[in-house]
């Protein structure tokens, strides 16, 4: 059982480049989310989705776009990368997103923007 | 924005020591508290979700308590082992949406053999 799969594991971008971080889950979870983790800070929520076709903003959405066309996939797009977006990105999913349900995390994508 | 605070930031203990650390959160409008364990280069993994005042949960040598009236949770590790070395994160849902988890900055535990 794969769980939550993120690709790529590592990525280096130049300022202004765009890219998409992929996230897929095979647990039929309705809820999916993206976090970024920076040194000395906790995980900060970027965007989340409570089901296919529904997305909403988290704490730090600026500079990122998401879409949810299927239950399984929740890609995160950086339209014009900036050095401030250098971070480790985690995708997570849970059964329905309600706070009593645990979240399952992917292995992370380490992104450097030069 | 909900403020979830964890202390201490880091902790070094000797193998066999028992240890504990704290997660503090606003006591008003409490809904749930999550504890996650995050080893370097791995995914964070859920330890507990706690919802009721006075709740106590246990998983092996790790246990947690919850006091929603005063706004804190303790995580205890009994007889720490080097494999317990990790960052321990707690999180609560945001007051404006239970779909948004707000994480503390974590307690980094290092257990020396």
Interface residues (C-beta under 8 A of the other chain):
Chain A: X4 X31 X33 X35 X40 X41 X42 X43 X44 X45 X48 X50 X56 X58 X59 X90 X97 X98 X99 X100 X101 X102 X103 X104 X105 X106 X107 X108
Chain B: X1 X4 X6 X31 X32 X34 X36 X42 X43 X44 X45 X46 X49 X51 X89 X91 X92 X93 X97 X98 X99 X100 X101 X102 X103 X104 X105 X106
